[in-house]
Amino acid sequence: MTTVTKKADKIDRLAELMQTTEVTSGASLWREAMRRLRASKMAAIGAVVIAAFVVIALIGPWIAPHAPTAQTWRGDVFPNRGEFVGMRSGNWFGLDHLGRDVFSRWLVGARQTLLVGVVSMLIGLVVGALIGVCSGAAATLGGRVGQRVDTVIMRFTDIMLSLPSLLLAVSVAAVLGQSLTTVMIAVGVVQIPVFARLLRGSMLVQGGSDYVLAAKALGLRKRRIVLTQILPNSLSPVIVQATLSLATAIIEAAALSYLGLGNPDPAIPEWGVMLAQAQRFFDNEPMMAVYPAVGIIITALGFTLLGEAMREALDPKLRG
């Protein structure tokens, strides 16, 4: 089995597992899911981590003790001689190679990291959802012509899935040029085939439901059936994937910034940029790299924990 087939089957399986509109207790899908989420320790930990990250990103620039770009202590560090200033009063995370306060840069950089992650995910979600809706609607209600359209669209998404995500992101970023917007678009493009195939698979499962057959029997127009019946009941796996994609987007955006494809102004704090700048001085001052790396890892872990908890809460096999 090829890599792209494994990816596609995994996405289709996720769409299939989550499709049910009612549980045996009679409670609605989302009410039952929320009950399971509230009882999940994994969801609680993920939510706390995400909440802390969002709060830091929102208020970081206002609580930062120093200007993140000010080289106030330039005379205290000598990077050419490997002499740095570590943790001390007034500089909780020490100073970087230009005499800037690392803690202030870390706080402000959280906002850039959140911005890139959210915008990238939204790009992938919106474009991928549009493709998925077109493909799913064509396959479900389009007859033979619709199935051919679905086949063409899915082969295109399979081609995108066959490419390693980071390689695809780097290729897009290299074509568009170095900028923060480029990173957002590049990471968003990577997410498009995942959302497209996931929503299409979910709609295929819903397309065979009794309520769709009833809507057809009543003579409802196909567009109305798709938009008011099939699509709303197909969104649960997409919401889960959006949470998981935030973790992936943050890591991949940091990787692009690390490779020098992010914001062209290195003075603007961003965790991936801070990590790249610290690489040269890792032997002498490894903590410069540890702080942004820990921020990236913990934040991605928070989104992953919450996403996995949501997947389990919405999985019909795990409800009881």
Buried (B, 14 or more C-beta within 10 A) or exposed (E): EEEBEEBBEEBBEBBBBBBBEEBEEEBEBEEBBBBBBEEBEBBBBBBEBBEBBBEBBEEBBEEBEBBBBBBBBEEEBEBEEEEBBEEEEEBBBBBBBBBBBBBBBBBBBBBBBBBBBBBBBBBBBEBBBBBBBBBBBBBBBBEEEBEEBBEEBBEBBBEBBBBEBBEBBBEBBBEBEBBBEBBBBBBBBBBBBBBBBBBBBBBBBBBEBEEBEEBEEEEBEBEEBBEEBBBEBBBBBBBBBBBBBBBBBBBBBBBBBBBEBBBEEBEBBBBBBBBBBBEEBEEEBEBBBBBBBEBBEEBBBBBBBBBBBBBBBBBBEEBE
